[in-house]
């Protein structure tokens, strides 16, 4: 490829990235403006900055704004986590739930909500710890003179099944306490407040900052362990660092929204179709596409059967399953 073609390709990817940013901004206003009460974009700006004593201000500031911010952060965290795992494992079907991050977070949260309901405020912290411990355990099981990506995925599937059995056992032995955690198991944003924003924001900010510092190393890992080693990269240490960052991102998302599936699987693939597999461009793009997808799906969950609201996890599953089958039918590998 000539220098002029490379330059054109870079310009093209930057333009696509700007389009993704614009779509995120539009999705943000769509999410805030739609619900039981529709609010025009101009009214949103007036309510937030000028007319703070109106009903629209109360609706936007106390209900929709924190919910939309959390939806955007959750989408970003899960999408980044999925993109990282797919790169580290060199497997297009890898996702946070595959290596047990979501299962670990879900089990730890259920333990707190069912067995120690008085300490419900520790559920977000417990979810993150559960996600991290599950990931470390899987990495330990997969280690045998190094970690082979395929073995890591197989270990993740096994541990996810084991943790899922623990979750089902808790729901079986404590059926009278399950009703309060159904929303968490499905993945929903219905009870989101500014407290959830405060919980997820520090983890999300740290994870996003760390991963944007080292996208080139992920590109090198994609070349294979032997090539990466020959280029001077410590493969095991780098892979472990990426897995920890992925756990931080996915665990922080699960801690506030629950077991929201398919975001970390769908969004990276959708983004690759437009911007390619170069992680220098893919990771920044995934930040915005992840936020856009979850915000739009949450808006759809609010208005589809209004005034009744369904969990956003149902919408994501309905979209994710057909997309998964589509990828299985594709011959092209990412």
PyMOL commands that set and color helices and strands:
alter all, ss='L'
color gray80, all
select helices_A, chain A and resi 3-33+41-49+55-88+101-115+117-142+149-173+175-177+179-186+194-213+215-221+225-230+235-257+263-275+279-303+312-329
alter helices_A, ss='H'
color red, helices_A
deselect
rebuild
show_as cartoon
